[in-house]
Amino acid sequence: MQRRDFLKLSLLAPCAAYMTPTWAAAAQAHGVDHALLPDGRSHGFELGAQQFLLDGKPFQIRSGEMHPTRIPAEYWQHRIRMAKAMGLNTIAVYLMWNALESEPGVFDLKTGNRDFVHFIELCQQEDMWVYLRPGPYVCAEWDFGGLPPYLLRHPDIRVRTWSDPHYTQAVRRYLDVVAPAIAPLMVSRGGPILMMQIENEYASFGHDLGYLEQLRTMWRERGIEGPFSISDGLAQVQKQKTYLPGAALGLDGDTDFATAQTIASEAPVWVGEGYPGWLTHWGDKDFQRGDYADTLRQLLEQGRSFNLYVVHGGTNFGFSAGANASGDYSHFEPVITSYDYGAPINERGEATTEYHTFRKLLAAHAPPLPVVPASPPVIRFAAITPVAHASLWDNLPAYRVVKKPQANELLFAQDHGLVLYRRKIPAAAATLALDGVRDYATVFRNGLYVDYVSRVQHANLRGGNRVELPAIVDGEASQLDILVDSFGHVGYGQAMADRKGIVSSVRLGGEELEDWDVSSLPLDDGYIRQLRPVVNEPSRPGIFFRATLRLDQLGDSYIDMSGWGKGYLWVNGQLLGRYWNLGPQQRLYCPASWFRHGDNELLIFDLHQTVAAPIRGATTLHA
């Protein structure tokens, strides 16, 4: 069952009116203690007999998930306060390993929105508990499910298993760095972290219970005693038999507590992920939404603990958006740049209609709630039209000669961006066939655009595309260029070796083409800084456009890219993410902190546009 099926369960399955005598008696005798707060003193959080206990009293976790790496750090406190004002008492936090370790052994736990320790401290400052989900794998519709893409540089890598020494070594290194930062924040040491999750949705991937047991042991060896939880689909746990004994059992998109309790024995069962909204992929007809009010009402009436995934989604800035695919790598579904998710707190921190509905329900089961914080300022700006700044074709780095096309990760240790495959082709009219394009290619002959290949739009084709283009040679030898752009790496299911570029073959008239010149175009900061500006107006697709936006006041804004094709947008050097006229997203969120008074530089790279279109600032994600 894919993650999309969890949503159906979450919205359609009624909450089982099931409370064990033990749980019901305790709840009646003690009730839920709303007075206990993360006050800096040591507290005891335990997994009691089918219930959570805080300092010996029954405690209901009313959690909402948000991810600091998807939120500008300047807004962290605002988003936490929004969740608190909705009536929640806990913030669930994923740690994205690959946001913290960019290269083997190169960690950054401080800059930008990576300082998760500060985020957790802000939760405590706002009297909110924390449910920490540190991975190493998280899914989260994040690139490679949070695993570092550098693992894909090993040709035979196997992840989420101890059978691969490269993976094992990397996990140990990750835990060695993050565990010392986490340990002082546990509730037993005066911090706000009540509980830690072991991995994520493992039953949807494997069946090795020993893998989860060893992870728990590794955390304990590094000074973190728990308590621990797992989170997964009930059907998957039943099938794979991957319940971790002694851990709380979090149900993802399910409320069959009676069945789950037979698996968890006396450990608490709760809703590890309840879905008030849902994720959106490129090519979806519209933005996904949900309807969780009835389920939330029943959970509150029963006193059941829950975690709303997500209370606030934020944004997949940069290259961070992930993707889904079938186990054979077909039916590729990349996630859009926005992670609004139809959440009760929208992408830029505004309270939605659902927020107020949930707040009313939660208010009936909580002390008086604080006033809802004001939304951050928002601005629009009039249309501006960029001008051509640089041509990718004038900025090709040195090429590497290879016999057959290979993936970015194996050729260049390149995680994202573009790769160019180039060679001469003979003077013979023949059909060009591309097999294994990941994920989007534009094809040129002698500098003239021929066609494109899309792993999304050719989703019926095997393993990430075999596409035949019309005969492209008309009697003379010519230069063939195949420029391949990537989306995020698949982060869910069995397709976890989702390398980018051309991963199979290119054939002309049935004959496989060999001996390629291949260039790495990572679109990273170093590459962008060294762009050589155009001298003459370029006409070949693959152009960087630039515009200067003058602002007299600052605020959040949605930059409307509906007149453009497919590409990337930077504001003052910050990569907002991908845009694509396939939709449904046409506007990219830019936080106020990334603008500046006076002149702002907007840089656009478009794979198809040869003539600039206007860009304007709007106040909403939706047109």
Helices and strands as residue ranges (DSSP letters): H 3-12, H 21-30, E 45-48, E 51-54, E 57-58, E 62-65, G 68-70, G 73-75, H 76-86, E 90-94, H 97-100, E 101-103, E 106-107, H 116-125, E 129-133, G 143-146, G 149-153, H 165-182, G 183-185, G 187-189, E 193-197, G 202-204, H 209-221, E 228-232, H 234-240, E 248-252, H 257-264, E 269-274, H 293-302, E 306-308, E 323-324, E 333-334, H 353-363, E 381-384, E 387-391, G 392-394, E 400-402, H 408-412, E 418-425, E 432-438, E 440-445, E 448-454, G 462-464, E 466-469, E 478-485, E 501-508, E 511-512, E 516-521, H 525-529, E 543-551, E 557-560, E 566-571, E 574-580, E 587-590, G 592-594, E 598-606, E 615-618
